[in-house]
Amino acid sequence: MRVPARDLTDDDHELIAYARRIVDTQTDGEDGVHTMGAAVRAADGALYGGINVHHFLGGPCAASLPRCLAAPVSGPSEPVRVSSSGRLSVSRSGARR
């Protein structure tokens, strides 16, 4: 799903910035194993985030951890993902298709 930047809310920008901070502070570089940060917003407004762990089989999706953490609060948003190269994704990853 493509959403023009002009249609993003302040909450959307906050969620993207949160995912970007995760990958910016936790990445070990483009050739590393931690290259994608993700964040979701729970129904109560709390933000949850995580970073991927890549291995030769593909590794866990970055969005798995924040979705699991937010699940008890109910209603996590669709995750946003930000790569260590700065690429933004709000679509579902291959692991969830």
N, CA, C and O atoms as a CHARMM CRD file, in Angstrom:
* protein
*
  388
    1    1 MET  N      0.84700  -1.17700   0.00000 PROA 1      0.00000
    2    1 MET  CA     0.00000   0.00000   0.00000 PROA 1      0.00000
    3    1 MET  C      0.88500   1.23000   0.00000 PROA 1      0.00000
    4    1 MET  O      1.78500   1.34400   0.83300 PROA 1      0.00000
    5    2 ARG  N      0.65200   2.13500  -0.90100 PROA 2      0.00000
    6    2 ARG  CA     1.40300   3.38600  -0.94500 PROA 2      0.00000
    7    2 ARG  C      0.52900   4.49000  -0.35500 PROA 2      0.00000
    8    2 ARG  O     -0.62900   4.65600  -0.73800 PROA 2      0.00000
    9    3 VAL  N      1.10700   5.24200   0.58600 PROA 3      0.00000
   10    3 VAL  CA     0.40700   6.36200   1.20000 PROA 3      0.00000
   11    3 VAL  C      1.24000   7.60900   0.95400 PROA 3      0.00000
   12    3 VAL  O      2.37200   7.69300   1.43000 PROA 3      0.00000
   13    4 PRO  N      0.70800   8.57600   0.22500 PROA 4      0.00000
   14    4 PRO  CA     1.47300   9.81100   0.00200 PROA 4      0.00000
   15    4 PRO  C      1.80900  10.47000   1.33900 PROA 4      0.00000
   16    4 PRO  O      1.00300  10.44800   2.26900 PROA 4      0.00000
   17    5 ALA  N      3.00300  11.05500   1.42900 PROA 5      0.00000
   18    5 ALA  CA     3.46100  11.68300   2.67900 PROA 5      0.00000
   19    5 ALA  C      2.46500  12.72700   3.18000 PROA 5      0.00000
   20    5 ALA  O      2.32900  12.90800   4.39000 PROA 5      0.00000
   21    6 ARG  N      1.78600  13.40000   2.30300 PROA 6      0.00000
   22    6 ARG  CA     0.85100  14.44100   2.72800 PROA 6      0.00000
   23    6 ARG  C     -0.35900  13.85700   3.48100 PROA 6      0.00000
   24    6 ARG  O     -1.06300  14.58400   4.18200 PROA 6      0.00000
   25    7 ASP  N     -0.59900  12.52900   3.33100 PROA 7      0.00000
   26    7 ASP  CA    -1.71800  11.89300   4.00600 PROA 7      0.00000
   27    7 ASP  C     -1.32700  11.26100   5.34800 PROA 7      0.00000
   28    7 ASP  O     -2.18700  10.73000   6.05000 PROA 7      0.00000
   29    8 LEU  N     -0.04400  11.31400   5.70800 PROA 8      0.00000
   30    8 LEU  CA     0.39600  10.74300   6.97300 PROA 8      0.00000
   31    8 LEU  C      0.04500  11.67600   8.12200 PROA 8      0.00000
   32    8 LEU  O      0.15200  12.89700   8.00600 PROA 8      0.00000
   33    9 THR  N     -0.37100  11.08700   9.22000 PROA 9      0.00000
   34    9 THR  CA    -0.71600  11.87400  10.40300 PROA 9      0.00000
   35    9 THR  C      0.52900  12.07700  11.26500 PROA 9      0.00000
   36    9 THR  O      1.57700  11.48400  11.00800 PROA 9      0.00000
   37   10 ASP  N      0.40300  12.91300  12.28100 PROA 10     0.00000
   38   10 ASP  CA     1.50300  13.08700  13.23000 PROA 10     0.00000
   39   10 ASP  C      1.82800  11.76300  13.92200 PROA 10     0.00000
   40   10 ASP  O      2.99400  11.47000  14.18500 PROA 10     0.00000
   41   11 ASP  N      0.80500  10.96500  14.21700 PROA 11     0.00000
   42   11 ASP  CA     1.02200   9.64600  14.82100 PROA 11     0.00000
   43   11 ASP  C      1.81000   8.73500  13.88200 PROA 11     0.00000
   44   11 ASP  O      2.67700   7.98500  14.33100 PROA 11     0.00000
   45   12 ASP  N      1.51100   8.79500  12.57700 PROA 12     0.00000
   46   12 ASP  CA     2.24700   8.00800  11.59000 PROA 12     0.00000
   47   12 ASP  C      3.72100   8.40900  11.58300 PROA 12     0.00000
   48   12 ASP  O      4.60300   7.55000  11.60100 PROA 12     0.00000
   49   13 HSD  N      3.98400   9.71100  11.55700 PROA 13     0.00000
   50   13 HSD  CA     5.36000  10.20300  11.54600 PROA 13     0.00000
   51   13 HSD  C      6.09500   9.79500  12.82900 PROA 13     0.00000
   52   13 HSD  O      7.28200   9.47200  12.78700 PROA 13     0.00000
   53   14 GLU  N      5.39800   9.81100  13.95700 PROA 14     0.00000
   54   14 GLU  CA     6.00400   9.39200  15.22000 PROA 14     0.00000
   55   14 GLU  C      6.38700   7.91100  15.16700 PROA 14     0.00000
   56   14 GLU  O      7.46500   7.53500  15.62800 PROA 14     0.00000
   57   15 LEU  N      5.51700   7.07400  14.61200 PROA 15     0.00000
   58   15 LEU  CA     5.77400   5.64100  14.50500 PROA 15     0.00000
   59   15 LEU  C      6.96800   5.37100  13.57900 PROA 15     0.00000
   60   15 LEU  O      7.81800   4.53600  13.88700 PROA 15     0.00000
   61   16 ILE  N      7.02700   6.06700  12.46800 PROA 16     0.00000
   62   16 ILE  CA     8.14400   5.92700  11.53100 PROA 16     0.00000
   63   16 ILE  C      9.44900   6.35600  12.20100 PROA 16     0.00000
   64   16 ILE  O     10.46700   5.67500  12.07100 PROA 16     0.00000
   65   17 ALA  N      9.42400   7.47000  12.90800 PROA 17     0.00000
   66   17 ALA  CA    10.62500   7.95200  13.59800 PROA 17     0.00000
   67   17 ALA  C     11.09000   6.96000  14.65800 PROA 17     0.00000
   68   17 ALA  O     12.29100   6.77000  14.84700 PROA 17     0.00000
   69   18 TYR  N     10.14800   6.32900  15.34900 PROA 18     0.00000
   70   18 TYR  CA    10.48400   5.33400  16.36900 PROA 18     0.00000
   71   18 TYR  C     11.19600   4.13600  15.73600 PROA 18     0.00000
   72   18 TYR  O     12.21300   3.67600  16.25500 PROA 18     0.00000
   73   19 ALA  N     10.66900   3.63000  14.61900 PROA 19     0.00000
   74   19 ALA  CA    11.30800   2.51400  13.91500 PROA 19     0.00000
   75   19 ALA  C     12.68300   2.92600  13.38800 PROA 19     0.00000
   76   19 ALA  O     13.62700   2.13700  13.42100 PROA 19     0.00000
   77   20 ARG  N     12.78800   4.15200  12.90700 PROA 20     0.00000
   78   20 ARG  CA    14.07300   4.64800  12.38800 PROA 20     0.00000
   79   20 ARG  C     15.10900   4.74100  13.50700 PROA 20     0.00000
   80   20 ARG  O     16.27300   4.39800  13.30300 PROA 20     0.00000
   81   21 ARG  N     14.69100   5.20500  14.69500 PROA 21     0.00000
   82   21 ARG  CA    15.63200   5.28000  15.83600 PROA 21     0.00000
   83   21 ARG  C     16.12700   3.88700  16.21600 PROA 21     0.00000
   84   21 ARG  O     17.29900   3.71300  16.54900 PROA 21     0.00000
   85   22 ILE  N     15.24800   2.90600  16.16700 PROA 22     0.00000
   86   22 ILE  CA    15.64900   1.53200  16.50100 PROA 22     0.00000
   87   22 ILE  C     16.73700   1.05200  15.54900 PROA 22     0.00000
   88   22 ILE  O     17.78200   0.57800  15.99300 PROA 22     0.00000
   89   23 VAL  N     16.50400   1.16800  14.25900 PROA 23     0.00000
   90   23 VAL  CA    17.50200   0.66600  13.30600 PROA 23     0.00000
   91   23 VAL  C     18.76200   1.52800  13.33200 PROA 23     0.00000
   92   23 VAL  O     19.86400   1.00100  13.17500 PROA 23     0.00000
   93   24 ASP  N     18.62700   2.82600  13.52400 PROA 24     0.00000
   94   24 ASP  CA    19.80900   3.69100  13.55300 PROA 24     0.00000
   95   24 ASP  C     20.71300   3.37600  14.73600 PROA 24     0.00000
   96   24 ASP  O     21.93500   3.47200  14.61900 PROA 24     0.00000
   97   25 THR  N     20.13300   3.00100  15.87700 PROA 25     0.00000
   98   25 THR  CA    20.94200   2.74000  17.06400 PROA 25     0.00000
   99   25 THR  C     21.35000   1.28200  17.20900 PROA 25     0.00000
  100   25 THR  O     22.29300   0.98500  17.94300 PROA 25     0.00000
  101   26 GLN  N     20.66200   0.35700  16.52600 PROA 26     0.00000
  102   26 GLN  CA    20.92000  -1.06500  16.72700 PROA 26     0.00000
  103   26 GLN  C     21.51800  -1.78300  15.51700 PROA 26     0.00000
  104   26 GLN  O     21.95100  -2.92800  15.64600 PROA 26     0.00000
  105   27 THR  N     21.55500  -1.14700  14.35000 PROA 27     0.00000
  106   27 THR  CA    22.05600  -1.83300  13.15900 PROA 27     0.00000
  107   27 THR  C     23.54000  -2.13100  13.27400 PROA 27     0.00000
  108   27 THR  O     24.28300  -1.41600  13.94600 PROA 27     0.00000
  109   28 ASP  N     23.95300  -3.18500  12.61500 PROA 28     0.00000
  110   28 ASP  CA    25.37500  -3.48100  12.50600 PROA 28     0.00000
  111   28 ASP  C     25.81800  -3.34400  11.04500 PROA 28     0.00000
  112   28 ASP  O     26.79200  -3.97000  10.62700 PROA 28     0.00000
  113   29 GLY  N     25.10400  -2.52700  10.27600 PROA 29     0.00000
  114   29 GLY  CA    25.47800  -2.19900   8.90000 PROA 29     0.00000
  115   29 GLY  C     24.73400  -3.01000   7.86600 PROA 29     0.00000
  116   29 GLY  O     24.08200  -4.00600   8.17900 PROA 29     0.00000
  117   30 GLU  N     24.84300  -2.56600   6.62700 PROA 30     0.00000
  118   30 GLU  CA    24.13000  -3.19500   5.51100 PROA 30     0.00000
  119   30 GLU  C     24.44500  -4.67900   5.35600 PROA 30     0.00000
  120   30 GLU  O     23.58700  -5.44500   4.91600 PROA 30     0.00000
  121   31 ASP  N     25.64700  -5.09500   5.70700 PROA 31     0.00000
  122   31 ASP  CA    26.02800  -6.49500   5.56000 PROA 31     0.00000
  123   31 ASP  C     25.88500  -7.26400   6.87000 PROA 31     0.00000
  124   31 ASP  O     26.31700  -8.41300   6.96600 PROA 31     0.00000
  125   32 GLY  N     25.28300  -6.64000   7.87300 PROA 32     0.00000
  126   32 GLY  CA    25.14000  -7.26500   9.17800 PROA 32     0.00000
  127   32 GLY  C     23.88800  -8.12200   9.28900 PROA 32     0.00000
  128   32 GLY  O     23.23700  -8.43900   8.29400 PROA 32     0.00000
  129   33 VAL  N     23.56800  -8.49000  10.52800 PROA 33     0.00000
  130   33 VAL  CA    22.40200  -9.33400  10.77600 PROA 33     0.00000
  131   33 VAL  C     21.21700  -8.54800  11.34100 PROA 33     0.00000
  132   33 VAL  O     20.11700  -9.08700  11.46300 PROA 33     0.00000
  133   34 HSD  N     21.43500  -7.28000  11.68300 PROA 34     0.00000
  134   34 HSD  CA    20.37200  -6.41700  12.22000 PROA 34     0.00000
  135   34 HSD  C     20.22500  -5.21200  11.28900 PROA 34     0.00000
  136   34 HSD  O     20.90000  -4.19700  11.45800 PROA 34     0.00000
  137   35 THR  N     19.33800  -5.34000  10.30800 PROA 35     0.00000
  138   35 THR  CA    19.25700  -4.30800   9.26400 PROA 35     0.00000
  139   35 THR  C     17.86700  -3.71100   9.07300 PROA 35     0.00000
  140   35 THR  O     17.69200  -2.83100   8.22900 PROA 35     0.00000
  141   36 MET  N     16.88100  -4.16300   9.83000 PROA 36     0.00000
  142   36 MET  CA    15.51400  -3.67000   9.65200 PROA 36     0.00000
  143   36 MET  C     14.86300  -3.44400  11.00300 PROA 36     0.00000
  144   36 MET  O     14.69500  -4.38400  11.78000 PROA 36     0.00000
  145   37 GLY  N     14.49700  -2.20800  11.28700 PROA 37     0.00000
  146   37 GLY  CA    13.76400  -1.88900  12.50300 PROA 37     0.00000
  147   37 GLY  C     12.27600  -1.82400  12.19400 PROA 37     0.00000
  148   37 GLY  O     11.88500  -1.50700  11.07000 PROA 37     0.00000
  149   38 ALA  N     11.44600  -2.12400  13.18700 PROA 38     0.00000
  150   38 ALA  CA     9.99900  -2.08200  12.98300 PROA 38     0.00000
  151   38 ALA  C      9.32200  -1.54500  14.23400 PROA 38     0.00000
  152   38 ALA  O      9.85800  -1.65200  15.33700 PROA 38     0.00000
  153   39 ALA  N      8.15500  -0.97400  14.05500 PROA 39     0.00000
  154   39 ALA  CA     7.39100  -0.44800  15.18600 PROA 39     0.00000
  155   39 ALA  C      5.90700  -0.58700  14.91500 PROA 39     0.00000
  156   39 ALA  O      5.45500  -0.52400  13.77200 PROA 39     0.00000
  157   40 VAL  N      5.15300  -0.77800  16.00000 PROA 40     0.00000
  158   40 VAL  CA     3.68900  -0.78600  15.94500 PROA 40     0.00000
  159   40 VAL  C      3.17100   0.09300  17.07500 PROA 40     0.00000
  160   40 VAL  O      3.87300   0.35500  18.05200 PROA 40     0.00000
  161   41 ARG  N      1.94200   0.53600  16.92600 PROA 41     0.00000
  162   41 ARG  CA     1.26800   1.29800  17.96800 PROA 41     0.00000
  163   41 ARG  C      0.12500   0.43200  18.50300 PROA 41     0.00000
  164   41 ARG  O     -0.71200  -0.05100  17.74000 PROA 41     0.00000
  165   42 ALA  N      0.10200   0.24300  19.82300 PROA 42     0.00000
  166   42 ALA  CA    -0.97300  -0.52800  20.45400 PROA 42     0.00000
  167   42 ALA  C     -2.22800   0.33200  20.54500 PROA 42     0.00000
  168   42 ALA  O     -2.18300   1.54600  20.34900 PROA 42     0.00000
  169   43 ALA  N     -3.33100  -0.31100  20.84300 PROA 43     0.00000
  170   43 ALA  CA    -4.61500   0.39500  20.94100 PROA 43     0.00000
  171   43 ALA  C     -4.57400   1.49700  21.99000 PROA 43     0.00000
  172   43 ALA  O     -5.28500   2.49400  21.86500 PROA 43     0.00000
  173   44 ASP  N     -3.74200   1.32800  23.03300 PROA 44     0.00000
  174   44 ASP  CA    -3.65200   2.36100  24.07000 PROA 44     0.00000
  175   44 ASP  C     -2.67600   3.47700  23.71300 PROA 44     0.00000
  176   44 ASP  O     -2.45900   4.38700  24.51400 PROA 44     0.00000
  177   45 GLY  N     -2.07900   3.41600  22.50900 PROA 45     0.00000
  178   45 GLY  CA    -1.17000   4.46000  22.04600 PROA 45     0.00000
  179   45 GLY  C      0.29800   4.17800  22.31100 PROA 45     0.00000
  180   45 GLY  O      1.15800   4.90000  21.80800 PROA 45     0.00000
  181   46 ALA  N      0.60700   3.14500  23.09000 PROA 46     0.00000
  182   46 ALA  CA     2.00300   2.81800  23.38400 PROA 46     0.00000
  183   46 ALA  C      2.70500   2.31900  22.12000 PROA 46     0.00000
  184   46 ALA  O      2.10100   1.64100  21.28900 PROA 46     0.00000
  185   47 LEU  N      3.98700   2.66400  21.98800 PROA 47     0.00000
  186   47 LEU  CA     4.78900   2.21900  20.85600 PROA 47     0.00000
  187   47 LEU  C      5.64200   1.03000  21.26900 PROA 47     0.00000
  188   47 LEU  O      6.19200   1.00000  22.37000 PROA 47     0.00000
  189   48 TYR  N      5.74800   0.05400  20.37900 PROA 48     0.00000
  190   48 TYR  CA     6.57700  -1.12400  20.59100 PROA 48     0.00000
  191   48 TYR  C      7.45600  -1.29400  19.36100 PROA 48     0.00000
  192   48 TYR  O      7.00300  -1.08100  18.23700 PROA 48     0.00000
  193   49 GLY  N      8.70700  -1.67400  19.57000 PROA 49     0.00000
  194   49 GLY  CA     9.61800  -1.80500  18.44600 PROA 49     0.00000
  195   49 GLY  C     10.53100  -2.99400  18.56300 PROA 49     0.00000
  196   49 GLY  O     10.65400  -3.59500  19.63000 PROA 49     0.00000
  197   50 GLY  N     11.17400  -3.33600  17.46200 PROA 50     0.00000
  198   50 GLY  CA    12.12400  -4.43600  17.42900 PROA 50     0.00000
  199   50 GLY  C     13.01000  -4.32100  16.21100 PROA 50     0.00000
  200   50 GLY  O     12.80700  -3.46600  15.34900 PROA 50     0.00000
  201   51 ILE  N     13.99900  -5.19800  16.15500 PROA 51     0.00000
  202   51 ILE  CA    14.92000  -5.23200  15.01900 PROA 51     0.00000
  203   51 ILE  C     15.06000  -6.68400  14.56400 PROA 51     0.00000
  204   51 ILE  O     14.95200  -7.60500  15.37400 PROA 51     0.00000
  205   52 ASN  N     15.29600  -6.88400  13.28800 PROA 52     0.00000
  206   52 ASN  CA    15.38400  -8.24300  12.75500 PROA 52     0.00000
  207   52 ASN  C     16.68100  -8.93500  13.16400 PROA 52     0.00000
  208   52 ASN  O     17.64100  -8.29200  13.58900 PROA 52     0.00000
  209   53 VAL  N     16.68600 -10.24400  13.02700 PROA 53     0.00000
  210   53 VAL  CA    17.88800 -11.06300  13.17400 PROA 53     0.00000
  211   53 VAL  C     17.96400 -11.89700  11.90200 PROA 53     0.00000
  212   53 VAL  O     17.22600 -12.86900  11.74400 PROA 53     0.00000
  213   54 HSD  N     18.84800 -11.51800  11.00900 PROA 54     0.00000
  214   54 HSD  CA    18.95000 -12.18800   9.70400 PROA 54     0.00000
  215   54 HSD  C     19.90400 -13.37200   9.79200 PROA 54     0.00000
  216   54 HSD  O     20.91200 -13.31700  10.49600 PROA 54     0.00000
  217   55 HSD  N     19.58300 -14.42800   9.08200 PROA 55     0.00000
  218   55 HSD  CA    20.51300 -15.54600   8.91100 PROA 55     0.00000
  219   55 HSD  C     20.31500 -16.11400   7.51600 PROA 55     0.00000
  220   55 HSD  O     19.47700 -15.61600   6.76300 PROA 55     0.00000
  221   56 PHE  N     21.06900 -17.14700   7.15700 PROA 56     0.00000
  222   56 PHE  CA    21.07400 -17.62400   5.77800 PROA 56     0.00000
  223   56 PHE  C     19.71600 -18.12100   5.29200 PROA 56     0.00000
  224   56 PHE  O     19.50900 -18.22900   4.08300 PROA 56     0.00000
  225   57 LEU  N     18.79200 -18.42400   6.18800 PROA 57     0.00000
  226   57 LEU  CA    17.44200 -18.82600   5.78400 PROA 57     0.00000
  227   57 LEU  C     16.48000 -17.64300   5.73200 PROA 57     0.00000
  228   57 LEU  O     15.30100 -17.81800   5.42500 PROA 57     0.00000
  229   58 GLY  N     16.96900 -16.45300   6.02600 PROA 58     0.00000
  230   58 GLY  CA    16.14100 -15.25900   5.97300 PROA 58     0.00000
  231   58 GLY  C     15.95000 -14.60800   7.31800 PROA 58     0.00000
  232   58 GLY  O     15.94700 -13.38000   7.40900 PROA 58     0.00000
  233   59 GLY  N     15.79300 -15.38500   8.35500 PROA 59     0.00000
  234   59 GLY  CA    15.70400 -14.82800   9.69800 PROA 59     0.00000
  235   59 GLY  C     14.33800 -14.29000  10.04100 PROA 59     0.00000
  236   59 GLY  O     13.51000 -14.07100   9.15600 PROA 59     0.00000
  237   60 PRO  N     14.09500 -14.07200  11.33100 PROA 60     0.00000
  238   60 PRO  CA    12.81500 -13.53000  11.78900 PROA 60     0.00000
  239   60 PRO  C     12.56600 -12.12300  11.26600 PROA 60     0.00000
  240   60 PRO  O     13.49200 -11.32900  11.09700 PROA 60     0.00000
  241   61 CYS  N     11.32500 -11.84300  11.02000 PROA 61     0.00000
  242   61 CYS  CA    10.89000 -10.52100  10.58200 PROA 61     0.00000
  243   61 CYS  C     11.03800  -9.52900  11.73000 PROA 61     0.00000
  244   61 CYS  O     10.78600  -9.86900  12.88600 PROA 61     0.00000
  245   62 ALA  N     11.44200  -8.31900  11.41500 PROA 62     0.00000
  246   62 ALA  CA    11.60200  -7.28300  12.43000 PROA 62     0.00000
  247   62 ALA  C     10.28300  -6.96000  13.13000 PROA 62     0.00000
  248   62 ALA  O     10.28300  -6.53900  14.28700 PROA 62     0.00000
  249   63 ALA  N      9.17500  -7.15400  12.44500 PROA 63     0.00000
  250   63 ALA  CA     7.87700  -6.77800  12.99600 PROA 63     0.00000
  251   63 ALA  C      7.30000  -7.81000  13.96200 PROA 63     0.00000
  252   63 ALA  O      6.31500  -7.52400  14.64300 PROA 63     0.00000
  253   64 SER  N      7.88700  -8.99400  14.03600 PROA 64     0.00000
  254   64 SER  CA     7.33700 -10.03400  14.90900 PROA 64     0.00000
  255   64 SER  C      7.36600  -9.63900  16.37800 PROA 64     0.00000
  256   64 SER  O      6.37200  -9.80300  17.08400 PROA 64     0.00000
  257   65 LEU  N      8.49300  -9.12200  16.84000 PROA 65     0.00000
  258   65 LEU  CA     8.62800  -8.76200  18.24600 PROA 65     0.00000
  259   65 LEU  C      7.65700  -7.65800  18.66900 PROA 65     0.00000
  260   65 LEU  O      6.92300  -7.84700  19.64000 PROA 65     0.00000
  261   66 PRO  N      7.62400  -6.51200  17.97900 PROA 66     0.00000
  262   66 PRO  CA     6.68900  -5.47700  18.43900 PROA 66     0.00000
  263   66 PRO  C      5.22900  -5.90300  18.38100 PROA 66     0.00000
  264   66 PRO  O      4.43900  -5.50500  19.23800 PROA 66     0.00000
  265   67 ARG  N      4.85300  -6.70700  17.38300 PROA 67     0.00000
  266   67 ARG  CA     3.46800  -7.17900  17.30100 PROA 67     0.00000
  267   67 ARG  C      3.13900  -8.07300  18.49000 PROA 67     0.00000
  268   67 ARG  O      2.04800  -7.98700  19.05200 PROA 67     0.00000
  269   68 CYS  N      4.08900  -8.93800  18.87600 PROA 68     0.00000
  270   68 CYS  CA     3.86800  -9.81700  20.03300 PROA 68     0.00000
  271   68 CYS  C      3.78300  -9.01900  21.32500 PROA 68     0.00000
  272   68 CYS  O      2.95000  -9.31100  22.18200 PROA 68     0.00000
  273   69 LEU  N      4.63300  -8.02300  21.46800 PROA 69     0.00000
  274   69 LEU  CA     4.61500  -7.20300  22.68000 PROA 69     0.00000
  275   69 LEU  C      3.32000  -6.40700  22.80500 PROA 69     0.00000
  276   69 LEU  O      2.80000  -6.22400  23.90500 PROA 69     0.00000
  277   70 ALA  N      2.80800  -5.93900  21.68300 PROA 70     0.00000
  278   70 ALA  CA     1.59800  -5.11600  21.69700 PROA 70     0.00000
  279   70 ALA  C      0.32500  -5.94500  21.77300 PROA 70     0.00000
  280   70 ALA  O     -0.72800  -5.41900  22.13300 PROA 70     0.00000
  281   71 ALA  N      0.39900  -7.22200  21.44300 PROA 71     0.00000
  282   71 ALA  CA    -0.80200  -8.06200  21.37800 PROA 71     0.00000
  283   71 ALA  C     -1.60900  -8.10500  22.67400 PROA 71     0.00000
  284   71 ALA  O     -2.83600  -8.03800  22.60300 PROA 71     0.00000
  285   72 PRO  N     -0.98800  -8.21400  23.86500 PROA 72     0.00000
  286   72 PRO  CA    -1.79400  -8.23900  25.08800 PROA 72     0.00000
  287   72 PRO  C     -2.60100  -6.96100  25.30600 PROA 72     0.00000
  288   72 PRO  O     -3.64200  -6.98100  25.96200 PROA 72     0.00000
  289   73 VAL  N     -2.11500  -5.85600  24.75500 PROA 73     0.00000
  290   73 VAL  CA    -2.82700  -4.58100  24.88400 PROA 73     0.00000
  291   73 VAL  C     -3.96500  -4.53600  23.87700 PROA 73     0.00000
  292   73 VAL  O     -4.89800  -3.74600  24.02400 PROA 73     0.00000
  293   74 SER  N     -3.89100  -5.37000  22.86600 PROA 74     0.00000
  294   74 SER  CA    -4.86500  -5.52800  21.78700 PROA 74     0.00000
  295   74 SER  C     -4.74800  -4.47000  20.70900 PROA 74     0.00000
  296   74 SER  O     -4.40900  -3.31300  20.95900 PROA 74     0.00000
  297   75 GLY  N     -5.03600  -4.90700  19.53100 PROA 75     0.00000
  298   75 GLY  CA    -5.14400  -4.01800  18.38500 PROA 75     0.00000
  299   75 GLY  C     -3.87900  -3.33300  17.91200 PROA 75     0.00000
  300   75 GLY  O     -3.91700  -2.12800  17.66300 PROA 75     0.00000
  301   76 PRO  N     -2.72500  -4.04800  17.77000 PROA 76     0.00000
  302   76 PRO  CA    -1.56000  -3.34400  17.25100 PROA 76     0.00000
  303   76 PRO  C     -1.80400  -2.88500  15.82300 PROA 76     0.00000
  304   76 PRO  O     -2.49500  -3.55200  15.05400 PROA 76     0.00000
  305   77 SER  N     -1.23200  -1.74100  15.47900 PROA 77     0.00000
  306   77 SER  CA    -1.35400  -1.21600  14.12400 PROA 77     0.00000
  307   77 SER  C     -0.54800  -2.07700  13.16300 PROA 77     0.00000
  308   77 SER  O      0.23700  -2.92500  13.58500 PROA 77     0.00000
  309   78 GLU  N     -0.74600  -1.85500  11.88100 PROA 78     0.00000
  310   78 GLU  CA     0.12300  -2.50300  10.89500 PROA 78     0.00000
  311   78 GLU  C      1.52200  -1.95300  11.11800 PROA 78     0.00000
  312   78 GLU  O      1.68500  -0.73900  11.24000 PROA 78     0.00000
  313   79 PRO  N      2.54100  -2.81500  11.17500 PROA 79     0.00000
  314   79 PRO  CA     3.88400  -2.32400  11.47200 PROA 79     0.00000
  315   79 PRO  C      4.46200  -1.47800  10.35100 PROA 79     0.00000
  316   79 PRO  O      4.14300  -1.67500   9.17800 PROA 79     0.00000
  317   80 VAL  N      5.30900  -0.54300  10.72200 PROA 80     0.00000
  318   80 VAL  CA     6.15600   0.15000   9.75600 PROA 80     0.00000
  319   80 VAL  C      7.54800  -0.41700   9.93400 PROA 80     0.00000
  320   80 VAL  O      7.94300  -0.78200  11.04100 PROA 80     0.00000
  321   81 ARG  N      8.28900  -0.48900   8.84200 PROA 81     0.00000
  322   81 ARG  CA     9.64600  -1.01300   8.86600 PROA 81     0.00000
  323   81 ARG  C     10.56500   0.00200   8.22200 PROA 81     0.00000
  324   81 ARG  O     10.21600   0.61600   7.21300 PROA 81     0.00000
  325   82 VAL  N     11.75800   0.18100   8.81300 PROA 82     0.00000
  326   82 VAL  CA    12.75600   1.07800   8.25600 PROA 82     0.00000
  327   82 VAL  C     14.06600   0.31000   8.17600 PROA 82     0.00000
  328   82 VAL  O     14.52300  -0.25200   9.17100 PROA 82     0.00000
  329   83 SER  N     14.67200   0.28500   6.98600 PROA 83     0.00000
  330   83 SER  CA    15.93000  -0.44000   6.82800 PROA 83     0.00000
  331   83 SER  C     17.09000   0.43700   7.25500 PROA 83     0.00000
  332   83 SER  O     16.94400   1.65000   7.40100 PROA 83     0.00000
  333   84 SER  N     18.25600  -0.19000   7.45700 PROA 84     0.00000
  334   84 SER  CA    19.44300   0.55800   7.85100 PROA 84     0.00000
  335   84 SER  C     19.89500   1.50400   6.74400 PROA 84     0.00000
  336   84 SER  O     20.68300   2.41500   6.99600 PROA 84     0.00000
  337   85 SER  N     19.40600   1.30100   5.51900 PROA 85     0.00000
  338   85 SER  CA    19.71400   2.22300   4.42800 PROA 85     0.00000
  339   85 SER  C     18.70100   3.36200   4.35500 PROA 85     0.00000
  340   85 SER  O     18.79900   4.23000   3.48800 PROA 85     0.00000
  341   86 GLY  N     17.71700   3.35900   5.27800 PROA 86     0.00000
  342   86 GLY  CA    16.73100   4.43100   5.32800 PROA 86     0.00000
  343   86 GLY  C     15.46100   4.16500   4.56200 PROA 86     0.00000
  344   86 GLY  O     14.55800   5.00100   4.55700 PROA 86     0.00000
  345   87 ARG  N     15.36500   3.00400   3.90400 PROA 87     0.00000
  346   87 ARG  CA    14.16400   2.66700   3.13800 PROA 87     0.00000
  347   87 ARG  C     13.00100   2.40100   4.09100 PROA 87     0.00000
  348   87 ARG  O     13.18000   1.72900   5.10700 PROA 87     0.00000
  349   88 LEU  N     11.83000   2.91000   3.78300 PROA 88     0.00000
  350   88 LEU  CA    10.63100   2.76400   4.60900 PROA 88     0.00000
  351   88 LEU  C      9.65900   1.80900   3.94500 PROA 88     0.00000
  352   88 LEU  O      9.45500   1.85200   2.73200 PROA 88     0.00000
  353   89 SER  N      9.05900   0.94100   4.75700 PROA 89     0.00000
  354   89 SER  CA     8.04600   0.01200   4.24200 PROA 89     0.00000
  355   89 SER  C      6.89800  -0.07700   5.23600 PROA 89     0.00000
  356   89 SER  O      7.12000  -0.21400   6.43900 PROA 89     0.00000
  357   90 VAL  N      5.69200  -0.00100   4.74200 PROA 90     0.00000
  358   90 VAL  CA     4.52700  -0.24800   5.58000 PROA 90     0.00000
  359   90 VAL  C      3.75300  -1.46200   5.08800 PROA 90     0.00000
  360   90 VAL  O      2.70500  -1.80400   5.63500 PROA 90     0.00000
  361   91 SER  N      4.28300  -2.11600   4.04100 PROA 91     0.00000
  362   91 SER  CA     3.61000  -3.30400   3.51200 PROA 91     0.00000
  363   91 SER  C      3.99400  -4.52700   4.32800 PROA 91     0.00000
  364   91 SER  O      4.94000  -4.49300   5.11500 PROA 91     0.00000
  365   92 ARG  N      3.25400  -5.59800   4.13200 PROA 92     0.00000
  366   92 ARG  CA     3.55900  -6.83700   4.84100 PROA 92     0.00000
  367   92 ARG  C      4.84900  -7.43400   4.31100 PROA 92     0.00000
  368   92 ARG  O      5.13400  -7.39200   3.11400 PROA 92     0.00000
  369   93 SER  N      5.62000  -7.99200   5.23200 PROA 93     0.00000
  370   93 SER  CA     6.86300  -8.65000   4.84700 PROA 93     0.00000
  371   93 SER  C      6.55300 -10.01900   4.26400 PROA 93     0.00000
  372   93 SER  O      5.42700 -10.50500   4.37400 PROA 93     0.00000
  373   94 GLY  N      7.54500 -10.64100   3.64500 PROA 94     0.00000
  374   94 GLY  CA     7.37800 -11.96900   3.07500 PROA 94     0.00000
  375   94 GLY  C      6.96600 -13.00100   4.11300 PROA 94     0.00000
  376   94 GLY  O      6.25000 -13.95200   3.79900 PROA 94     0.00000
  377   95 ALA  N      7.41900 -12.81600   5.35400 PROA 95     0.00000
  378   95 ALA  CA     7.09500 -13.77600   6.41400 PROA 95     0.00000
  379   95 ALA  C      5.61600 -13.77400   6.76200 PROA 95     0.00000
  380   95 ALA  O      5.10800 -14.77100   7.27400 PROA 95     0.00000
  381   96 ARG  N      4.91000 -12.67300   6.49700 PROA 96     0.00000
  382   96 ARG  CA     3.50000 -12.56900   6.89700 PROA 96     0.00000
  383   96 ARG  C      2.54800 -12.69900   5.71700 PROA 96     0.00000
  384   96 ARG  O      1.33500 -12.64500   5.91700 PROA 96     0.00000
  385   97 ARG  N      3.03900 -12.86500   4.51400 PROA 97     0.00000
  386   97 ARG  CA     2.14400 -12.97000   3.35900 PROA 97     0.00000
  387   97 ARG  C      1.52500 -14.31700   3.25700 PROA 97     0.00000
  388   97 ARG  O      0.74600 -14.57000   2.33800 PROA 97     0.00000
